[in-house]
Structures are given as structure tokens and as C-alpha cells.
Amino acid sequence: MNYQHNFNPTISDENLFNEILKEKEHIGYYNLAYQDISAFKEYAKTVKQKNIVVIGIGGSTLGTYAIYKFLKHSKTLSKQLYFLETTDPIDIRSKVEAIDLEDTLFIVISKSGTTIETVSIFKYINSLVNCDKDNTLVITESDSKLNSYANTNNIKTFEIPKDVGGRFSVFSAVGLLPLAIVGIDIDEILDGIKEVHDSFFNSKETYERLLKKARFFTEYKNSFNINVVFSYSSRLEGFNKWYIQLWGESLGKVDINDTRQGLTPIGIIGPIDQHSFLQLIVEGKRDKTVTVIKVDDFDSDLKIPHAKLDGLEDLDYIDGIKFSSLINKQADATIESINSLNDIPCDVITIDGVCEKSIAGLMYEYELLTSICAKFMYINAYDQPGVEAGKIILKKKLQK
């Protein structure tokens, strides 16, 4: 008798955790919590330029942008951080025109060292200003062509470890170095990911929460295939973009039985998207889970003033309320409205405040969640063959 199937038995929590422990031996992002970052901090002290421009795309920029976007309005930073990450000519020109290129450090980031978008933009920058050892830094793999270029031109380099994938690289030199240069406390970032790391690998609260969440997502993936992250802070807009890449590129795969898998990420911002996407969540097709992310302390005392507006007296009950309180009450109202329906899976993450530890812990937790979901789905979270196919086609078109 011949027998074929395209399904797998559900893996136990214990077996899955053992698989993660085995993976930890050769997948480097797990261990970045305990790396030595002294070289990053020492280099950061030497940078004199006021403008820091990161040239990269995808995993080379999204994580750094997420942390910078979250923190920059609550920190007194001595330098400005910019990102050149698209080949859109209007975007490139508008950003470049707003920067004093003579007072800029250019950080060129590419794991492979041959990323078309990154090299294209770097070539353009070189046509405007001489990029040399005094104003350029390279972050790449040790044996890449970009590393060879840097060595030939005596440009300082930092390494992206080979066992750390691009979209999991934010806590390597890729993210920590630019953030340290502009004045963000990268020791606090490491403290944030250490807390999550230790809680998970010591089988504490994070372990229980993430295994339960990942199991639900994967066992109900045919019913709830769309995972919505509803972030109640505009500062988390960068985190949403980073999450979309992490989730989509890691989990959209073919499994060991040649069955197509995937969970679709959507990142929205509250309260803005209460006035649009929430309608689809509440009355649309039941194919979505919702994760609401709240910020407990916005570090702001901004209040709604006691201003009398003729004809709007019925809304005077909002006078004197802090905007931070208002947005969290809006989040609570959304959560209550979703939970009252009893058929939309919903969970809530509340981070402590606008600080390095909070955003770092949140991001490291999502990296772990991604890896766990991949194990449940019997897929490789760390490759991207679908993306590579497009790169090959593009190269052929450009070479014609």
C-alpha cells in the first residue's frame, strides 16, 4: 500500500522548545542579547558629523528606523538620523537636498554587499560628495564585495555575523551602531532583550505566552490567516513596518511537505485606523486576529484645554483630559468592542513607556514569536527564496 499526506502531527511544547534550543546553536540572533557592544560605543564617540545617513533597505534599515522613530521625540539627541532606502528618485532627491552632505556620516549597510538598491544610492551619493574613510562607514559580511571595497579604500567596517539574517539583525551592528552614534542608549536596548531572552529560555512568563500565541496562530491559520497589529501610538509606525517584513518574509514559505504556508501581517495605527480598518475587523470576514499594542506612559503631560467652542458645548466633558489618557481609553474602547463580539481572537500588549528597554523587548519578543510559529508550521524562517527569484530576474533585466 502506498500512502501520502500533506499534514504533520502537532508538535508538543516541549519538543518545540528543544528544537528552538538546537536552532539557538547556529541561528545567531537568539544570542545577541549577550554580545560585547563596547566597540560600537567606542566608535560612536569618535563621530563628529551632525547628520547620520543610513543607506540600505529592508532588514538593513527597518529595525533601526523602528527604534529611532519610537524614541526620537523623547530623547535629546545630538545628531539627526536619516534613511536612504528606496530607488524612488523623488524621495532620494528630496531627502538629499535637506541634508548638509559636508557634515554627514554615511553608513552603508548590506549583508550580502551587493544589494542593488543600496549600491545604486551609494553611487549617487558618491557623485555628490567624495565618500571616503572620513565620512563613510560600512556594515556588511566579512567576505562580501562591499567589505572588499571598504578595505581597499581604508573605510572602517563592522561585521554582520553570517548566522544573523538581515530581518533579524536589528540588535547587531546594523541597528545598534547607528543608534549609538545618534545618542540612544544601546546598553538599555540590550537590557530590554535580555529580559525577554531570559524569561523565554528559563521557561517563565514569556515562554508560556509566546508558545500559546504561536500555537493558536498556526493551528487556526486556515481560519484566521491575517494577523493585525493595532498599535496605539504613532511612534510605533516604524515597528509596524518592521513587523510586516519580519512576519511576511519569514512565514510565507513552502513546508516540508510542499504545502504552501503563511500568515499575512497587517500593521495599523490607532486611533487613526479606528476610522477605517476597524470597520473591516468588526463587520468584515472572520479571518483576522488582532493584537492591540498600548503604551502605558507616553512621557507627556499634553492636555485638552478648557476652551469654549460655540456649538460644541456637548463635548466639554473631554476638557482637561491628557492626550495620553485619551488615546489609551480609545484603545480600551476598541478592545472592549472587539471582545464583546466573542468571535475575533484578540490579545493586548502593554509596554511600559517610551524607552529603549520597552521597544527592544517588544521587538525581540516578535522575533521569538516568528521563530516559534515557523517551527509549528515546519518551515524555515530564515531564508527567502521568493524574494531571491525577483532579484535574479531584476539582474537579468538590468544586464540586457
N, C-alpha and C positions, 0 to 999 in steps of 0.2 A: 504494500500500500504506500502510495506517495502522499505526503501531507505538506502543505504550505500555508503560511499565515503571515499577516502583516500587523500583528499586535505583539505586545510584550506584557508579561505579568507585572503588576505594580511592585516596585521596589520598596523595601521596608525603610523606615527612617534610619535604622542602624546601618543597613547595608549602604544606603546613600551616603551617610556621613563617612563611612570608611572609604568610599570612592572619592569623596572630596579630600580626605586626608592623603590618599595616594596621589591625587592630582596636585596637591599642595607642594609635592616634591619637585615638580617640573613646570608648574604654572606660576610665574613669578609675582603676579600682582598680590596674591594672598599674603606674601611676606614683606611687602613694602612698609608695613607699619613699624617694623623694627630695623629699618635701614639706617645707615650713617649719613646724615644730611649736612655734616659740617662743611664739606666742600661747596655746597650750594650757598650756604650762609657767608662763607669767606669770599666767594666770587661776588656775591650781591653787594658786599661792602665796597668793592672796587669800582662799581659802575657810577660814572659821573653824569651821564646823559639824563635829561628830564623826561624824554619820551622813550617808551619801550614798545617796539612793534614786533609782534609775533607773526611770522609768515608760515602758514601751514593750513591744514584742512582736516576736518573730521576729528579723529581722536587726538590729533596734534594741537587742537585749539578748543574744542567744545568743553572739555572738563575745566580747563583753566578759565575760560570765559564764564562758566557756571559759578565758580567760586568768586571770581572778581566781581561779577555782576551782583552777587548776593551781598558782598561786603563793602563795596567801594564807597557807598554813601554814609557808612557808619564809621569809617576809618579816616584818619588824617594821613593821607598818603603823599609821599614826596615826589612821586613820579606818576605819569599817565601811561596806561597800558592800552594798546590798540591791537587790532587783529586784521590782518590781510589774509582772507581765506577763500575768496571767490574770484573767478576769472571774469566776472561781470565788469566791463570796462568803466561803467559809470560809477560803480561802487569803489573801484580801485582809485580812480582819479579824484573823487570827492574826498576820500579819506587822506590820500597823499597830500592834497592841497591844503588840508587843515593841520598838517604836522610840519614842524620845523625839522627837516631832514638832517640839518647840520648838527642838531642836538638830539640825535636818536641812536639808540642801540637796536640793531636788527637781529632778532632771534629766529633763525631758520630751522624749522622742525620738520623732519620727515623720517619715519622709522626706516623705510626702505632706501631713502636717499634719492629716489628717482620719481617722486610724485609729480605728475605733470603740472598740476595747479601751482604747487609750491615753487617749483623751478621756474615756471613761467613768470610768476610775480617777482621772484628774486632777480631774474634777468631784467625785468622792467625797472626795479629799484636801482640796480647797478647802472642803468642808463641815465639815472638822475643824480646819483651820488656814488662816489667810489666806496664800495663795501670792502673793508679790509680788517686787519686784526684789531684796529682801534674802535671799530663801530659795529662789529658783527660777531655773533656767537652762533654755533651750530650744535644742534641736539639731534643725534641720529644713532644708528647702529655702528659698531666699531669697524665693520668691514664694508660699509656702504660707499658708493661713489661720492656721495656728499661728504663723507668723512675724509676721503682721499683729497677732495677739492680743498677742504679746510686745512688739512695738513700741509698741502702744497703751498698754501697762501698764509701759513702761520696763524690761522684763525683758531681761537680757543674752541674746544669741543667738549661736550658732555655726552655720555653714552645712554642710549635706551637699551636696557637689557633685552637680549634675544627672547627670553622667556616671558616677556611682558608685552601683550598685544596692544596695538595702538589705542583701541577704545577703552582699554583697562589701564592706560598709562598715566592718568592724571596725577597720581601720587608718586610718580618717578620724577626725574629731571624735567620732563615735558611740562608738568604743571608747577611743581614746587619751585623751580628756579626762577621763572618769570614772576611768580607771586612773591618770592623772597626779595627780588630786586625792587619791586614797587613798594615794599614795606609791610606786606602781610606776614603774620607770624606763622611760619611753617612748622614750628615746634607744636603749636596748638593744633594745627591740622593733623599732625601725626598722633597727638593725644586723642583726637576725635576718632581716628580709625583704629587706634589701639583698643579703645573701649569696646567698639563693636567686634573687632577681631577676637578679643579675649572672651567676651560674652558668648560668642558663637562657638569657638573652638574648645571652650570649657563647658559646653552644653548647658549654658544658662539661658536667660530670658530670650536673648536674640536667636539662639538655636531653636527654641520652641516656636517662636513667632514666624521665623522665616521658613521652617520646614512645613508648618501648617499652611502658610500662604502659598508657597510654591506647589504643594500637593494639590491644593484646591485649584489653582490656575491651570495646572496640567491635566488633572483628572476631569475637569469640566471644560477643557479647551474647545470642545466641539459645540458646547452650548454658549459659553462666554468667551469668544475668541478675541475680543477687543478689550484692552486694559487701559482705562482712562486715569491719568494722573491729574487731579484737580488741585492745583497749587494756589493757595490763598495768600499770595504775595507776588507783586510784580517783580520782586527781586529774584524769584525762582524761575523766571522765564528762561534763563540760561540753563538751569538744571533740567527743565523740561526738554530742551533741545538735546542735551547730553543723554538723557534717558531714552529718547526716541532712537538715537543711534545705537546705544548700548543694547536695547531690547530688540530692535528690528534686525540688526546685523548679526547678533548672537543667536537669536532663536528662530529665525526664518531659514530652516535647513531641511535637508532630507535625512531621515533617521536610518538606523542600521538595517531596517527592512525596506529601504527605498520608498518610504511613505513620507509625503510632504508634511512638514510640521511648521508651526509658527504661532506667535501671539502678536497681535497688532497693537503697537503703542500709540497713544494719543496724549498729548500734553496740553492742558488748557489752564487759564489763569482766572481766578476769582478775585473780585466779583464780576469782572468784565464778561466772562462767558456764562454767567448766570442768565444773561440776557440773550443767549443764543444757543449754545450747545446743551445747556441744562434741559431745554425743551425736548431735545432728542433723547437724552438719557431717561427722562421721566415718562414720556409718552411714546417713545420710539421702540424699535425691536429690542427684545431682551437678549442681547448678545454682548453686553458690556459689564465689566466690573469697574468699580470706581474706588480710587484711593484718594482721599482728601488729605492734603498736607497743610497744616496750620503752623504759624509761628507764634509762640507764647508771648515773647517780649520783643516788640519792634524797636525798642530803644528810641521812642519818640513820644513826646507829650502833645503833639499837634491835636487841637480840639476843634469841634464845630462851634463857631462863635455864636453868641446870643445876638444875632442880627435879625431885626424885624423886617420881613418882606411882605408887603401888602398883597393880600390874596393867598398867601401860603401859611397863614397862622396855624392851620391844622397840623403842620409839621414841626411846630415849635418843640415837640417832645424830644427832638434829636439835639437840641441846643446843649452845649456843654459836654457832649459825649466825645471821648477821644476817638480819633480815626482808627487807631489800633484796636480799640474795643468794638467799633462798628464793623470792621472787616471780619473779626473773629465771630461776631454774632451773625453776620451774613453766612459765614462758613457753617456755623452751627445750625442755622435755618435750613441750609441746603442738605446737610447731613440728616436732619430730622425728616425733611420731606422725602428723601430717598428711602430712609429706613422704614417710614410709615407704609411704604408700598409692599414691603415684605418679599419682593422678588428680584431685587437688584443687589448683588453682592457688593458690600461697601466696607472699607476699613479706613481708619483715621490715624495719621501720623502727626504728632505734635512735637516740633523741635523747639528746644529751649529758647533760642533767641538768635539774633543776628551776630553770630560769632564764628570763628574758624572751626571750632570743635563741632558745632551743630551741622554745618553744611558738609564737612568732611565725613562725619559719622553717617549722615543720610546717604551720601554717595557711595561710601564703602558698603553700606547695607544693601544698596541696589546692585552693586557688583556681585555680592554674595548671592542675592536672590536670583540673579541671572544665571549664575553657575549652577545653582541648585535646580532651577527649572530645566536647564539643559540636561542634567543627569536624569531627572524624571522622564524626560522626553527621548532619551537615548540618542542625543545629538552632540556634536562638537561645537561648543560655544565660541571657540577661538579662531576658527577660520572664516572665510567669506568668499567662497567660490563664485557666488552670484555676482559679486562686485568685481572680482578679478576678470570675469569674462568681458565685462564692459570696458575695462582698462585695455585689454588686448585688442578689442575692436577699435577703440579710440586711437591706439598707437598705429594700427594699420592705416587708418584714415589719414592721420597726420603725416605719415611717411610717403603717401602717394604724391 
